Amino acid sequence: MPTSLKCLSISTCRSHLKHRPRLKKISQFKWLSQLAGLCLTLSLSPTLMAQPPQHGLAMHGDLKYPADFQHFDYVNPSAPKGGTLKQAALGTFDSLNPFIIKGVSASGIGLIYDTLMESSADEPFSEYGLLAKTITQADDNSWVEFELRSQARFHDGKPVTPEDVIFTFNALREQGRPFYRAYYADIKDIVKVDQNKVRFNFTITDNKELPLIIGQVPVLPKHYWQDNDFSKTTLTPPLGSGPYKIAKVESSRSIHYQRVDNYWGKDLPINQGRHNFDQLVFEYYRDGTVALEAFKAGSLNFRRENSSKFWATAYESPALNEGRIIKENIDHKNPTGMQAFVFNLRRDKFQDIRVRQALNLAFDFEWTNQNLFYGAYTRTESYFSNSELAATGLPSVEEKALLAPFKDQLPEEVFTKAFALNKTKADGNIRQELRQAARLLKQAGWEIKDGKRIDQNGQPVEIEMLLYDSTFERVVHPYKKNLERLGITLNTRIVDTTQYINRVRNFDFDMMVHSIGQSNSPGNEQREFWHSEYANKVDSRNIIGIQNTVVDALVEKVITAGSRHELVIASRALDRVLLWGHYLVPHFGITQYRVAYDQAIKHPKKTPPYQLATDTWWYQAP
């Protein structure tokens, strides 16, 4: 704490008492007691233990943009307003309440809400005040205080207040998805300080990320939800405060958002050059192929492509050749995370690590990449791929020191080998891998009987792969063929989006395709990804069902890292332990956004490294 903010010491208080000779003895003791109590109170006062109010927060290091900045570097502050951005969404929706476990929420629903702070797209993890004018932190990170902007308004004109912030967090933690309880587990309480200030008190002081993730939460209007049931799904457009509001809802078919002309925050520096389209439309399709054809026919004017086959072969058309459709690869520096066939560890068949290793060996990435993906991808060998957080080579001295207390609980390879996946010749011949897989399965008690693999209980081994998009069948099919050579039956089950979501929420699957996204600043979300506490909580993001005390401990190390360097070391250690657990069959990744759009859609020349940031794009008629 700065010297200038320290209270007078008790001895100094006593010296002041010497200058009051007329006080009676009893009064002297009373006055001394009161003054000492006052000094003690001041010395413990949160206000006096605080850093100066700031316009933003950075996880590690300094903010890029000063308090008087005019706009983000990656926007066009002169971008025109107008036009429509129309894109596809897959599946269906039946709710406009994205905060609860029930229902399937509509795409883009977050557009109607404002948050306390807004992330910049050209910094790893920095946020600047949106609803919050200033942010004040305790020196010891025991609390954070937000001063709300006096002009902040909901769409009905009512001001955003501390009561709204308190209501939001209480509603999310009490009635929201399990994610919120995990994310905000370290919030002790939330109190109104004055008319425009709200303070979050923490149960611990070493969760450096917590003030920033609090800043990301959409603030809900208390006065609206007092008359509506927050625990229920709804197709009635809810009240928000953001740059867009819901203009039209066609259940399961489309949702239209209209830019709010009198949006209270449109003149803030963080919003300059953003939110330029008058309308944002999401049209729903049950199949990605149909959605692509709709784009090529002109029914949609923007598309992010996830299929390398489509990207390589399906866009050829007169519109592309004539420049009416633009295809573009945009580089990014985001961690590509982990996409994989994941195992459901709640199933007995996946409990043995040797079984998981064997099933991994049956996936021929090199053949798949060459024959199905036109060589577009690289194999993912880290949960934090494409970042400095990824574990590579042998563990460093610092990683070993972090892992040493758990040595008896970890495979020896964690300390002695660099993790690497099997690599094939891409010719479809993986006999060596399958022989190794067969040996592992036999060691696990899975024998061959009448040409079929049976488990340790004598039951034929059958595995169901749960999908909602038929596009991925072509990846599953060669994997299925390789498993058949091991005597294992793999059944592909494609269900509609609603059934898929419900089954995943209830962990009703054997294997599935799953993506685990990561940021450059991992933190509290890792708890719900991997922690034992969330392995059996319905709708948690611990999809795999990992229950590992070492993983639990390393997750806490990531969350409580005191510096960027400590965060990197802890993340690498966690990555290494997860990899050697063989909890999934890693897929592949790419370090570019693949986008196609109508010629009337424009974007700034300078693109940010950490987001696609379509909120900075605009419409300009040819």
BAVEX-564905 format. One line per 4 residues: number of its first residue (from 1); their letters; for each residue x, z, y of C-alpha. Coordinates in pm, 1 decimal. Layout:
<pts>
NUM = A = X:Z:Y; ...
</pts>
This chain:
<pts>
1 = MPTS = 0.0:0.0:0.0; 141.5:-87.2:347.9; 283.2:210.2:537.3; 57.5:141.8:833.8
5 = LKCL = -248.2:199.5:613.1; -138.7:531.6:466.2; -321.6:847.8:566.1; -141.3:1132.4:738.2
9 = SIST = 17.5:1365.1:485.5; -115.4:1719.2:437.9; 198.6:1857.6:603.6; 130.4:1639.9:905.8
13 = CRSH = -226.0:1767.3:909.9; -89.6:2122.8:918.0; 134.5:2038.3:1213.4; -169.4:1919.1:1404.9
17 = LKHR = -335.5:2251.9:1330.3; -56.7:2434.6:1516.9; -183.7:2286.6:1840.6; -522.8:2463.2:1803.4
21 = PRLK = -427.9:2836.1:1861.5; -774.3:2948.9:1970.7; -932.4:2888.2:1631.4; -1030.8:3197.8:1441.6
25 = KISQ = -854.4:3248.5:1111.0; -1159.9:3161.6:905.2; -1222.4:2856.3:1120.0; -861.4:2753.7:1078.2
29 = FKWL = -894.5:2757.1:702.2; -1228.8:2577.0:721.3; -1091.6:2317.3:958.2; -778.3:2276.3:749.1
33 = SQLA = -989.1:2228.0:437.4; -1207.0:1970.1:609.5; -910.5:1785.8:755.4; -724.1:1787.2:425.1
37 = GLCL = -1036.4:1656.3:254.2; -1066.5:1387.5:519.1; -702.7:1286.7:466.4; -754.4:1276.8:90.7
41 = TLSL = -1068.7:1069.1:134.4; -888.6:825.8:362.7; -595.4:801.2:125.7; -833.4:701.4:-154.6
45 = SPTL = -1056.3:479.2:56.7; -1091.8:129.8:-94.1; -1093.5:-20.6:254.7; -751.0:124.5:332.1
49 = MAQP = -614.7:11.9:-4.3; -718.4:-348.0:48.9; -531.8:-664.0:126.2; -637.2:-853.3:439.6
53 = PQHG = -951.6:-1066.7:401.7; -870.2:-1417.2:280.8; -1042.4:-1757.7:289.0; -960.7:-1818.2:-77.1
57 = LAMH = -777.3:-1696.0:-385.7; -506.5:-1843.7:-607.6; -452.1:-1721.8:-961.3; -74.0:-1734.1:-935.4
61 = GDLK = 122.4:-1829.0:-625.8; -5.4:-1933.9:-287.6; -308.9:-2131.7:-176.4; -235.1:-2493.0:-88.2
65 = YPAD = -484.4:-2510.1:198.0; -460.0:-2277.5:502.6; -755.0:-2100.9:659.8; -795.6:-2374.6:924.1
69 = FQHF = -785.9:-2675.2:689.9; -1027.2:-2957.1:769.3; -1085.7:-3111.8:426.3; -929.5:-3146.4:81.6
73 = DYVN = -652.1:-3405.5:56.0; -824.6:-3605.5:-216.8; -1148.1:-3682.5:-29.2; -1244.8:-3953.4:216.0
77 = PSAP = -1390.9:-3748.2:503.3; -1548.9:-4066.7:642.2; -1722.1:-4160.9:317.8; -2073.7:-4295.0:388.9
81 = KGGT = -2383.1:-4120.6:259.6; -2641.4:-4308.1:57.5; -2708.6:-4492.6:-266.3; -2762.7:-4370.5:-620.4
85 = LKQA = -2524.2:-4273.2:-898.8; -2702.7:-4334.2:-1226.8; -2548.9:-4240.2:-1560.7; -2644.5:-4168.8:-1921.1
89 = ALGT = -2690.5:-3839.0:-2100.1; -2722.0:-3822.3:-2477.9; -2993.8:-3643.7:-2668.8; -3274.7:-3468.3:-2490.1
93 = FDSL = -3358.5:-3164.9:-2275.4; -3648.5:-2922.8:-2253.0; -3541.6:-2668.8:-1992.2; -3420.1:-2632.9:-1633.7
97 = NPFI = -3284.3:-2285.0:-1703.4; -2923.6:-2329.8:-1823.9; -2843.4:-1959.0:-1822.0; -3030.5:-1844.4:-2133.0
101 = IKGV = -2993.8:-1907.7:-2503.9; -3332.9:-2075.1:-2537.6; -3386.5:-2446.6:-2492.7; -3161.4:-2740.1:-2409.0
105 = SASG = -3087.3:-2756.8:-2038.1; -3082.4:-3077.0:-1834.0; -2757.9:-3245.7:-1736.3; -2637.1:-3182.2:-1382.8
109 = IGLI = -2851.5:-2872.5:-1327.4; -2559.2:-2690.2:-1164.5; -2587.2:-2927.4:-867.9; -2875.7:-2726.5:-724.7
113 = YDTL = -2677.5:-2402.4:-697.4; -2397.7:-2276.0:-476.6; -2129.3:-2034.1:-589.2; -1936.6:-1767.2:-401.9
117 = MESS = -1625.5:-1986.1:-412.5; -1538.7:-2349.1:-485.4; -1241.7:-2474.5:-688.8; -1003.4:-2731.5:-547.8
121 = ADEP = -927.4:-3025.3:-776.7; -559.3:-3054.9:-687.6; -448.6:-2699.3:-770.1; -431.9:-2546.8:-1120.0
125 = FSEY = -662.7:-2257.2:-1033.0; -741.0:-2191.4:-668.5; -1077.4:-2129.1:-506.5; -1200.4:-2131.3:-147.7
129 = GLLA = -1498.9:-1955.0:4.2; -1835.0:-2131.5:-21.2; -2116.8:-1877.7:0.5; -1838.6:-1629.7:75.7
133 = KTIT = -1679.1:-1644.4:419.9; -1396.7:-1409.9:322.6; -1269.4:-1242.8:7.4; -1099.2:-902.8:11.6
137 = QADD = -910.8:-760.7:-286.6; -792.2:-410.0:-359.9; -416.5:-374.6:-369.5; -440.3:-261.8:-730.4
141 = NSWV = -704.6:-521.9:-827.4; -960.4:-248.4:-894.8; -1227.7:-430.1:-693.0; -1305.1:-744.5:-497.4
145 = EFEL = -1537.6:-778.0:-201.4; -1716.1:-1090.1:-76.0; -1841.7:-1130.4:279.8; -2129.9:-1378.2:268.3
149 = RSQA = -2169.4:-1646.8:533.4; -2452.1:-1564.2:770.6; -2572.9:-1927.3:764.2; -2596.9:-1948.5:381.3
153 = RFHD = -2952.2:-2038.1:284.1; -3162.3:-2117.7:-19.6; -3368.4:-2434.6:-7.4; -3672.6:-2241.0:112.7
157 = GKPV = -3479.3:-2126.7:420.1; -3428.9:-1765.9:314.6; -3076.0:-1624.6:351.9; -2842.8:-1556.2:60.6
161 = TPED = -2789.5:-1180.1:48.4; -2588.4:-921.7:-144.6; -2909.9:-839.5:-330.1; -2914.1:-1197.8:-464.7
165 = VIFT = -2556.7:-1164.0:-587.8; -2628.1:-830.9:-757.7; -2947.3:-966.9:-914.8; -2760.9:-1273.3:-1046.2
169 = FNAL = -2493.6:-1082.7:-1231.7; -2734.8:-826.3:-1371.0; -2969.3:-1100.3:-1495.1; -2688.0:-1299.8:-1653.9
173 = REQG = -2534.5:-1002.4:-1830.0; -2865.6:-859.0:-1946.8; -3067.4:-1171.4:-2030.4; -2820.7:-1459.9:-2017.5
177 = RPFY = -2617.3:-1628.5:-2286.8; -2359.9:-1413.7:-2472.3; -2092.6:-1603.2:-2281.5; -2172.1:-1409.1:-1965.3
181 = RAYY = -2138.5:-1069.6:-2127.0; -1797.6:-1171.1:-2259.1; -1682.0:-1321.8:-1932.6; -1784.5:-1026.6:-1716.9
185 = ADIK = -1716.4:-743.6:-1958.4; -1463.7:-588.6:-1718.5; -1707.7:-549.3:-1427.1; -1792.9:-178.9:-1390.0
189 = DIVK = -2063.5:-213.4:-1125.7; -2169.9:-420.2:-824.0; -2262.3:-255.7:-494.3; -2391.5:-367.9:-158.3
193 = VDQN = -2143.6:-267.4:112.3; -2344.8:-381.3:413.4; -2584.5:-656.8:518.1; -2340.7:-936.4:430.5
197 = KVRF = -2091.9:-776.4:190.5; -2097.9:-713.5:-182.5; -1828.6:-544.4:-389.5; -1744.5:-575.1:-759.5
201 = NFTI = -1572.5:-270.3:-908.1; -1367.8:-326.0:-1223.8; -1311.5:-113.3:-1531.0; -948.6:-228.7:-1554.4
205 = TDNK = -695.7:-344.4:-1297.2; -491.3:-600.0:-1491.8; -755.1:-872.5:-1527.1; -613.7:-1095.3:-1253.2
209 = ELPL = -855.6:-1378.2:-1324.1; -1173.0:-1177.0:-1282.6; -1214.4:-1219.1:-902.4; -1187.5:-1596.5:-941.0
213 = IIGQ = -1431.3:-1628.2:-1227.9; -1679.8:-1413.0:-1036.0; -1645.0:-1672.8:-762.3; -1759.1:-1949.1:-1000.2
217 = VPVL = -2103.2:-1806.6:-1077.1; -2411.7:-1981.8:-934.3; -2594.7:-1732.1:-713.2; -2966.6:-1712.7:-792.1
221 = PKHY = -3249.7:-1619.9:-551.7; -3385.6:-1275.9:-636.7; -3711.8:-1336.1:-451.0; -3784.2:-1645.2:-663.5
225 = WQDN = -3708.5:-1492.3:-1002.0; -3906.3:-1176.8:-925.7; -4215.3:-1393.4:-971.9; -4079.6:-1595.9:-1265.3
229 = DFSK = -3959.7:-1495.2:-1611.0; -3583.0:-1545.9:-1624.3; -3579.7:-1513.3:-2004.6; -3798.4:-1820.4:-2059.8
233 = TTLT = -3737.6:-2193.7:-2051.1; -3906.3:-2390.9:-1775.7; -3952.4:-2747.6:-1657.7; -4063.3:-2632.2:-1314.0
237 = PPLG = -3775.7:-2703.5:-1072.6; -3622.1:-2366.9:-981.0; -3511.7:-2270.3:-631.6; -3147.9:-2326.6:-546.9
241 = SGPY = -2913.9:-2339.3:-248.9; -2678.1:-2626.9:-335.0; -2618.7:-2977.7:-202.5; -2889.7:-3125.8:-427.9
245 = KIAK = -3237.8:-3032.0:-537.0; -3448.6:-3160.9:-824.4; -3666.7:-3449.9:-713.1; -3818.7:-3570.7:-1039.3
249 = VESS = -3831.7:-3452.5:-1399.9; -3938.6:-3663.0:-1696.8; -3901.9:-3430.3:-1993.4; -3659.0:-3565.3:-2252.7
253 = RSIH = -3623.9:-3890.5:-2055.1; -3457.8:-3839.1:-1716.7; -3386.5:-3603.9:-1431.0; -3338.6:-3704.9:-1066.1
257 = YQRV = -3154.9:-3503.8:-801.2; -3197.9:-3563.6:-428.5; -2929.7:-3480.2:-171.3; -3048.5:-3206.1:65.4
261 = DNYW = -3026.7:-3347.5:420.2; -3028.0:-3006.9:586.5; -2797.8:-2846.0:329.1; -2662.7:-2534.1:496.4
265 = GKDL = -2301.3:-2591.1:381.3; -2257.4:-2961.1:457.2; -2023.3:-2898.9:753.5; -1786.4:-2659.8:575.5
269 = PINQ = -1430.4:-2794.1:533.3; -1456.0:-2765.9:153.4; -1758.3:-3000.6:157.1; -1621.4:-3272.5:385.1
273 = GRHN = -1621.8:-3609.2:207.6; -1821.3:-3473.0:-86.5; -2180.7:-3499.9:-214.1; -2214.4:-3852.7:-81.9
277 = FDQL = -2483.1:-4008.3:-304.7; -2841.7:-3969.2:-189.8; -2955.3:-3954.3:-549.9; -2796.1:-3857.3:-880.5
281 = VFEY = -2986.3:-3967.9:-1190.7; -2930.8:-3883.2:-1557.2; -3112.3:-4112.2:-1801.2; -3135.8:-3981.3:-2156.8
285 = YRDG = -3050.7:-4190.8:-2463.9; -3041.7:-4084.9:-2826.5; -2753.8:-4314.2:-2912.8; -2427.5:-4391.7:-2732.9
289 = TVAL = -2444.1:-4759.0:-2825.9; -2783.5:-4800.4:-2660.4; -2653.2:-4618.0:-2351.9; -2360.4:-4858.6:-2329.7
293 = EAFK = -2592.6:-5158.3:-2350.1; -2805.3:-5005.9:-2072.9; -2495.6:-4982.5:-1855.9; -2395.5:-5341.6:-1925.8
297 = AGSL = -2750.3:-5453.7:-1845.4; -2733.9:-5286.1:-1504.2; -2977.1:-5002.8:-1576.4; -2689.5:-4756.3:-1516.1
301 = NFRR = -2404.0:-4789.0:-1266.8; -2151.6:-4531.9:-1391.3; -2014.4:-4444.2:-1733.1; -1739.6:-4223.9:-1877.6
305 = ENSS = -1622.3:-4371.7:-2203.9; -1521.6:-4149.8:-2495.9; -1493.7:-4419.4:-2762.2; -1166.2:-4609.8:-2779.9
309 = KFWA = -1337.6:-4882.2:-2982.9; -1600.9:-4933.9:-2715.9; -1334.4:-4923.9:-2446.7; -1126.6:-5189.5:-2622.6
313 = TAYE = -1402.1:-5424.3:-2735.3; -1749.0:-5355.9:-2597.6; -1720.2:-5412.8:-2223.4; -1633.0:-5781.3:-2233.2
317 = SPAL = -1908.0:-5954.2:-2037.0; -1967.8:-6192.6:-1745.4; -2022.5:-5889.0:-1521.5; -1673.8:-5758.0:-1604.6
321 = NEGR = -1509.9:-6097.6:-1569.0; -1677.9:-6156.6:-1234.0; -1584.3:-5812.1:-1099.6; -1937.4:-5678.0:-1086.3
325 = IIKE = -1829.9:-5406.4:-1332.6; -1497.1:-5228.0:-1293.6; -1304.5:-5064.7:-1580.0; -1044.1:-4809.4:-1480.4
329 = NIDH = -807.8:-4563.1:-1645.1; -746.1:-4261.8:-1419.9; -457.7:-4032.2:-1513.4; -501.7:-3657.0:-1510.8
333 = KNPT = -286.9:-3348.9:-1571.7; -544.7:-3133.8:-1746.3; -475.0:-2972.6:-2081.2; -656.0:-3189.5:-2333.8
337 = GMQA = -756.6:-2885.3:-2536.1; -841.1:-2919.7:-2902.0; -1088.8:-3155.7:-3067.0; -1110.6:-3115.3:-3442.8
341 = FVFN = -1307.6:-3087.9:-3761.6; -1358.9:-2712.0:-3750.5; -1425.2:-2483.7:-4046.8; -1696.3:-2220.1:-4045.8
345 = LRRD = -1505.6:-1915.5:-4165.7; -1833.2:-1738.4:-4230.0; -1854.7:-1955.6:-4541.4; -1666.3:-1810.0:-4841.1
349 = KFQD = -1525.7:-2151.0:-4930.3; -1302.7:-2152.5:-4619.6; -1165.5:-1799.3:-4643.3; -847.1:-1895.9:-4828.4
353 = IRVR = -584.6:-2038.8:-4592.7; -456.6:-2262.8:-4872.9; -795.5:-2434.7:-4890.1; -785.6:-2497.0:-4515.9
357 = QALN = -432.4:-2637.1:-4541.5; -538.0:-2869.6:-4822.7; -837.6:-3001.8:-4631.3; -608.5:-3065.9:-4337.0
361 = LAFD = -372.0:-3276.0:-4547.3; -658.1:-3510.1:-4641.7; -701.3:-3634.1:-4283.2; -494.7:-3949.1:-4222.7
365 = FEWT = -465.3:-3958.9:-3845.8; -211.4:-4239.9:-3830.8; -434.6:-4479.7:-4027.2; -739.1:-4371.2:-3828.4
369 = NQNL = -564.6:-4421.8:-3494.7; -428.9:-4764.9:-3585.4; -739.2:-4904.2:-3752.3; -1021.8:-4739.2:-3560.4
373 = FYGA = -879.6:-4647.1:-3220.6; -646.4:-4938.1:-3142.1; -354.3:-4696.5:-3114.6; -506.3:-4529.0:-2810.3
377 = YTRT = -456.9:-4166.7:-2910.2; -188.7:-3912.8:-2993.9; -237.8:-3633.9:-3248.7; -320.1:-3295.8:-3103.0
381 = ESYF = -76.1:-3026.2:-3214.5; -170.0:-2746.5:-2975.3; -477.9:-2568.0:-2851.8; -326.5:-2611.3:-2502.1
385 = SNSE = -204.9:-2968.6:-2544.1; -71.9:-3161.2:-2243.9; 38.0:-2844.1:-2064.1; 325.2:-2599.1:-2037.4
389 = LAAT = 105.8:-2348.3:-2220.9; 150.3:-2530.9:-2552.2; 374.7:-2378.4:-2819.6; 660.1:-2614.0:-2909.2
393 = GLPS = 959.1:-2581.0:-3139.0; 1058.8:-2235.4:-3253.7; 930.1:-1931.7:-3062.6; 1139.5:-1824.4:-2765.4
397 = VEEK = 1298.4:-1481.2:-2740.3; 1011.9:-1366.3:-2518.5; 749.7:-1502.7:-2758.8; 920.2:-1326.6:-3049.9
401 = ALLA = 921.3:-1000.8:-2855.5; 547.6:-1037.4:-2795.9; 478.7:-1121.8:-3160.5; 720.6:-871.8:-3319.1
405 = PFKD = 471.5:-579.1:-3337.5; 246.2:-797.4:-3554.5; 512.9:-936.2:-3787.2; 364.3:-782.9:-4100.0
409 = QLPE = 25.4:-938.3:-4021.6; 146.2:-1294.1:-3959.0; 269.6:-1577.7:-4181.1; 648.5:-1589.9:-4190.9
413 = EVFT = 633.6:-1946.8:-4058.1; 516.9:-1822.3:-3718.1; 870.0:-1693.2:-3660.0; 1078.0:-1939.3:-3863.0
417 = KAFA = 921.7:-2286.6:-3833.1; 806.9:-2520.2:-3561.3; 443.8:-2610.2:-3623.8; 396.3:-2975.9:-3714.7
421 = LNKT = 115.4:-3171.7:-3876.1; 172.6:-3414.4:-4160.2; 250.6:-3771.3:-4051.9; 168.2:-4071.1:-4269.0
425 = KADG = 275.5:-4435.7:-4267.4; -67.9:-4555.3:-4148.4; -104.0:-4773.2:-4459.0; -384.4:-4568.3:-4614.7
429 = NIRQ = -159.0:-4445.4:-4893.1; -143.9:-4065.6:-4871.3; -77.6:-3984.7:-5236.9; 201.5:-3744.9:-5143.2
433 = ELRQ = -27.3:-3548.9:-4909.8; -307.5:-3542.6:-5165.0; -74.6:-3417.8:-5437.8; 33.8:-3135.8:-5208.4
437 = AARL = -331.2:-3062.9:-5125.1; -420.3:-3053.1:-5495.8; -146.0:-2798.4:-5562.3; -274.8:-2576.8:-5280.6
441 = LKQA = -632.6:-2598.9:-5407.0; -521.7:-2506.2:-5757.7; -331.7:-2206.6:-5621.3; -653.9:-2099.9:-5448.4
445 = GWEI = -841.4:-2117.0:-5780.0; -1009.5:-2453.5:-5721.0; -966.6:-2643.6:-6047.4; -1070.6:-2993.3:-6162.0
449 = KDGK = -1347.1:-3014.4:-6424.2; -1496.3:-3346.0:-6536.2; -1343.9:-3515.3:-6234.5; -1499.1:-3270.0:-5989.2
453 = RIDQ = -1335.1:-2987.9:-5800.7; -1485.5:-2648.2:-5882.0; -1422.7:-2328.1:-5688.9; -1306.5:-1991.4:-5823.1
457 = NGQP = -1667.7:-1915.1:-5920.0; -1701.1:-2231.5:-6124.3; -1927.1:-2407.0:-5872.4; -1875.0:-2771.7:-5767.7
461 = VEIE = -1727.5:-2791.2:-5419.0; -1957.6:-2960.7:-5169.5; -1906.0:-2957.1:-4793.7; -2152.9:-3068.4:-4526.6
465 = MLLY = -2019.2:-3226.8:-4205.7; -2272.5:-3170.0:-3926.9; -2297.1:-3442.2:-3658.1; -2540.9:-3541.1:-3383.7
469 = DSTF = -2383.6:-3875.8:-3290.0; -2354.7:-4154.3:-3546.4; -2052.0:-4291.9:-3360.5; -1828.8:-4035.5:-3530.6
473 = ERVV = -1933.2:-4144.8:-3879.2; -1654.8:-4401.9:-3882.7; -1399.6:-4121.8:-3841.4; -1560.8:-3905.7:-4107.0
477 = HPYK = -1593.9:-4184.6:-4364.5; -1220.5:-4233.1:-4448.3; -1178.1:-3853.6:-4452.9; -1469.0:-3833.9:-4698.0
481 = KNLE = -1296.5:-4092.1:-4922.2; -974.0:-3890.3:-4927.6; -1162.0:-3571.2:-5016.9; -1334.9:-3754.6:-5302.0
485 = RLGI = -990.2:-3828.9:-5442.6; -942.3:-3449.7:-5452.2; -1274.4:-3410.6:-5636.2; -1453.0:-3269.6:-5328.4
489 = TLNT = -1791.4:-3400.3:-5216.3; -1833.2:-3434.2:-4837.6; -2188.8:-3496.7:-4720.7; -2243.5:-3621.5:-4367.1
493 = RIVD = -2555.3:-3483.4:-4198.2; -2666.2:-3640.2:-3868.8; -2942.3:-3450.1:-3687.1; -3105.9:-3482.9:-3347.3
497 = TTQY = -2956.2:-3299.0:-3050.6; -3205.9:-3012.8:-3047.3; -3162.8:-2938.4:-3417.1; -2786.8:-2970.5:-3381.9
501 = INRV = -2772.8:-2719.9:-3095.3; -2991.7:-2472.2:-3280.0; -2785.0:-2498.3:-3596.6; -2458.7:-2451.2:-3409.0
505 = RNFD = -2597.4:-2155.2:-3216.5; -2683.3:-1989.6:-3546.2; -2357.1:-2099.6:-3715.9; -2555.2:-2299.4:-3971.4
509 = FDMM = -2286.1:-2549.3:-4074.4; -1987.3:-2593.8:-4305.6; -1776.5:-2822.2:-4088.5; -1843.2:-2999.4:-3760.4
513 = VHSI = -1668.9:-3192.2:-3485.9; -1596.0:-2951.4:-3204.2; -1400.8:-2965.6:-2878.3; -1240.8:-2657.2:-2726.9
517 = GQSN = -1157.7:-2733.6:-2365.7; -879.2:-2552.4:-2185.6; -766.8:-2516.1:-1825.8; -424.4:-2471.7:-1672.8
521 = SPGN = -511.1:-2107.8:-1622.2; -668.0:-1966.6:-1940.5; -822.8:-1623.1:-1915.6; -1146.8:-1443.9:-1994.6
525 = EQRE = -1302.7:-1738.4:-2176.8; -1039.6:-1695.5:-2450.8; -1214.6:-1374.3:-2549.3; -1530.7:-1558.5:-2647.2
529 = FWHS = -1337.4:-1847.4:-2805.0; -1139.9:-1633.1:-3049.6; -1212.9:-1259.1:-3033.4; -1353.5:-1084.7:-3341.1
533 = EYAN = -1626.5:-924.8:-3129.5; -1792.8:-1264.3:-3084.7; -1749.2:-1403.1:-3436.2; -2105.0:-1317.2:-3538.8
537 = KVDS = -2286.5:-1314.2:-3205.4; -2546.5:-1589.8:-3198.6; -2461.5:-1866.3:-2950.3; -2111.1:-1736.7:-2885.3
541 = RNII = -1828.3:-1985.2:-2842.7; -1629.4:-1840.4:-3131.1; -1768.5:-2131.3:-3330.4; -1508.6:-2100.4:-3605.6
545 = GIQN = -1580.3:-1731.9:-3666.7; -1221.8:-1610.2:-3630.0; -1177.2:-1237.8:-3695.6; -808.6:-1161.7:-3659.6
549 = TVVD = -671.5:-846.7:-3496.3; -351.1:-1023.4:-3388.9; -550.7:-1296.8:-3217.6; -761.8:-1027.0:-3049.5
553 = ALVE = -449.3:-856.6:-2912.8; -295.0:-1180.8:-2787.5; -617.2:-1280.5:-2614.3; -596.3:-959.1:-2414.0
557 = KVIT = -232.6:-1039.5:-2330.4; -343.4:-1373.1:-2187.5; -620.3:-1214.1:-1983.5; -400.1:-937.7:-1840.7
561 = AGSR = -88.9:-1148.1:-1770.3; 62.7:-1030.0:-1442.9; 238.9:-1353.8:-1351.9; 236.5:-1722.7:-1431.2
565 = HELV = 542.7:-1675.1:-1649.8; 373.8:-1398.4:-1851.4; 63.4:-1615.6:-1886.7; 268.4:-1904.3:-2026.9
569 = IASR = 444.6:-1680.6:-2280.2; 121.0:-1514.6:-2394.3; -60.6:-1849.3:-2422.3; 218.9:-1997.8:-2630.5
573 = ALDR = 217.3:-1698.0:-2861.9; -160.8:-1720.4:-2902.4; -135.5:-2094.2:-2961.0; 128.2:-2045.6:-3229.5
577 = VLLW = -78.1:-1786.2:-3419.5; -393.1:-2000.1:-3404.5; -207.2:-2308.0:-3527.8; -55.8:-2128.1:-3826.5
581 = GHYL = -400.8:-1992.1:-3912.5; -509.1:-2351.5:-4000.5; -857.7:-2287.8:-3867.7; -934.7:-2656.1:-3816.0
585 = VPHF = -826.9:-3016.3:-3875.5; -683.4:-3132.6:-3540.6; -790.0:-3469.2:-3404.6; -644.4:-3651.5:-3108.7
589 = GITQ = -645.4:-3663.7:-2731.3; -579.0:-3880.6:-2428.5; -448.3:-3796.0:-2081.8; -670.1:-4035.7:-1891.3
593 = YRVA = -1030.3:-4060.5:-1782.0; -1181.3:-4390.9:-1892.5; -1452.4:-4488.5:-1646.4; -1659.0:-4798.5:-1583.6
597 = YDQA = -1875.5:-4844.6:-1277.6; -2060.6:-5091.7:-1060.4; -1859.9:-5264.4:-787.6; -2068.8:-5086.3:-522.7
601 = IKHP = -1933.3:-4749.6:-637.3; -1610.2:-4646.6:-462.3; -1368.4:-4355.9:-488.0; -1077.7:-4228.8:-273.2
605 = KKTP = -739.5:-4392.6:-331.1; -586.0:-4054.1:-400.1; -736.9:-3901.6:-712.5; -689.3:-3530.0:-786.8
609 = PYQL = -488.1:-3428.6:-1094.7; -726.0:-3168.4:-1236.4; -1076.2:-3317.0:-1205.2; -1242.1:-3656.6:-1207.8
613 = ATDT = -1422.8:-3532.6:-893.7; -1707.9:-3783.0:-884.3; -1854.4:-3566.8:-607.9; -1599.4:-3739.0:-379.2
617 = WWYQ = -1716.4:-4092.1:-476.0; -1965.6:-4292.0:-269.7; -2190.7:-4597.3:-263.6; -2100.3:-4898.1:-53.2
621 = AP = -2319.2:-5206.7:-78.4; -2125.9:-5531.4:-151.7
</pts>
